[in-house]
Each structure stands twice: as structure tokens, then as C-alpha cells.
């Protein structure tokens, strides 16, 4: 968990004091105090929490420290002259410089009602703490869904972080040779999923045995969300598809969140609490307890849409699973539901049986899943670092 402790210097209602001067034509004086102190519009702590990215190098090596920054707030509220007064580590210093420079405009300081330049010092404390398990409640989850429900798809900005775009592109190029191949795959995959929404709805009801939801309503939810994602893919087209798909990843992620919002509306509170307890909460707690290193943010952005090749899981299982001979001879069939952890190295571990089919099939399903390694480990898009994730997968044994 990243804690950023910050503070300003020289903010008071005292008389103006000059630190240095410029030309007569334009007042370039930089003040340490003013009649009206500069003011950040909004919650500064929240903004920092959403925009600071703990450097991967520092995170991996448990490097922490306080970086003292200095900068000037211009009369138009913009930031200039950003510099490190006292550093902690090159990677932390660089991130502190980046985030201060990226701040939106402030309300400027004023003297005699006139906006002036103002000098600020600002400490940022980078600190890593082991997260507490079990702090993310059902109420937190519902509150997050309610916030997400109010955001229209067309208001979700494209990904601007070139590092994230590159990671996404690298993932796709592990799987596809060309943009056209990637485009055709996603388009056809989404079309197949759209045609299979009834089967998916039946599987959800089978897993959770909900009473208030029905197949038609659940299928309609899946069909609408998949249809919107398909429209995005077809709008991109074949040309430069991989890069454009990476840039649109926040919208894809938003659609996954909207699906969770709609699923909540299909269940009564008791059923949705069961869904949260069995499906969502274990993923969060696996990051905190099983792995011991995680985003610890409680957001389900990376839980629902991590940067890892989950789309290839069924294909990988199909190649890995070996139908036990004894099960074939005895005509034993069934579906095994498993929960599992994908570590920061991309390897699968902590595989547990949620619903058994047969001891022989259970054993093979666990073996097959444990043998899989994801070529691109999970990566949190919100906090910009590798994470470990907990997920659920069915392994279906069916004789032809």
C-alpha cells in the first residue's frame, strides 16, 4: 500500500514577502506568503492516490523514503519550476517530479486581489506496508459498483500511459503475428460469446444456484455488454488494431465493470452477498493473504480485467488436460470448478476445488491447472505494477 504524506510551506495570511524578482514590465516576483494562499481544487490526497505510481524498481526492492519537492504556482494556476530539494532514491525522485508536474491547475495565490506567483515546498512520503486482510467489505464493493454505474462509456478516456500500451501490445504480439489476425480473433471470439450467452447464464446459475435471477435475464445482460465490446472492436478495424485495442483498454475494462453492475441488479441482496463472498472476496484476499504482495487497493479493475492472458486459459487447459483412462472406461464425466492464484511470475498455484465432479477428474483438473504459466504476469492498470490474482475456472470433462 502506498501512503503519500504531503504538505505545503509558506501558506499564510501574512504580508507579502519577496523571494526573487524579475522585470518591471511583468511581475515575476515569487512570493513565500500572500493574502490568499493557493488552493488545490478538489481533494489533493485523493488525486495523489489516483495518480502516483509506485516505481516498480522501488516496489520490488522495498525501497521507501521521503522526497522533498519545490515548485512555483503561476498566476494562472499552472505548475512550473519543479525540482527535488531532497531526494530519497532516483526512482522515487523521478516519480515525485512527474506527479507534481502533472498536477492540474490550482487556484493561484493572491495579494491585494491580484494573482501572483507563489513558491511551495511539498514532501511526499513513499511507504510500503503489508496490507491487512479482509478490510474490503461487501458494502465497499457495492459502493464501487454504484460509482461505476454512473459513468457513461463515452466518457471513459483512452489509455495515455505509453508503458501500459506497450505492455498490452507485447501481450498481444505473443499471441498474434499481425494486426489483422488479432482483429479477426477478437471479432470472432466475441461473436461466439454473444451466441453462447444462454449457456454462460446457465453456468452461472449452476455454480451459484440463484433463485431470483433467470437464464433469459442473465443472457440479456451478457449479450448487451458483449455487443458493446464487439462494436468497439469492429470500429477499430484491422489496420493498427493491436495498438488501438491497447489504447481502448480502459473502455473494455469499464464494460467488464458494467457487467458486474448489471449482474448485481439481477440478484437479490442475499444472493449478491453470496456471489461477493464466493467470487470477489476470495480474489481480493488471495492478493493480501496467500501472496502477501498486491495492489491492496480493493478495486476490482485488475481483478476483472488484469493484464494477463486469461483469454487463453481454456485453450491452455484443452492442451494440458489428459482425460483419465479409468474415467473413460467407466464413462465418468462432469465439470470441476477450481479457484486458483496467478502469481507475479505468471505461475498458477494454490489450486482449490470449489465443486467436485469425481475424485479422478478432480485430481487431473488440479494437475492441469497447476502446470499452466501465463506468458504475461498480472499487472494492475490502476497502480501500475505487477500483482497476484485469484480467479475461478471450470474444467469440463466430456466424452465424445
Beta strands, then each sheet from edge to edge (+ up, - down):
strand 1: 18-20
strand 2: 30-31
strand 3: 65-73
strand 4: 79-86
strand 5: 109-111
strand 6: 114-126
strand 7: 334-342
strand 8: 348-355
strand 9: 379-380
strand 10: 385-386
strand 11: 389-397
sheet 1: 1+ 2- 6- 3+ 4-
sheet 2: 1+ 2- 6- 5+
sheet 3: 8+ 7- 11+
sheet 4: 9+ 10-
end
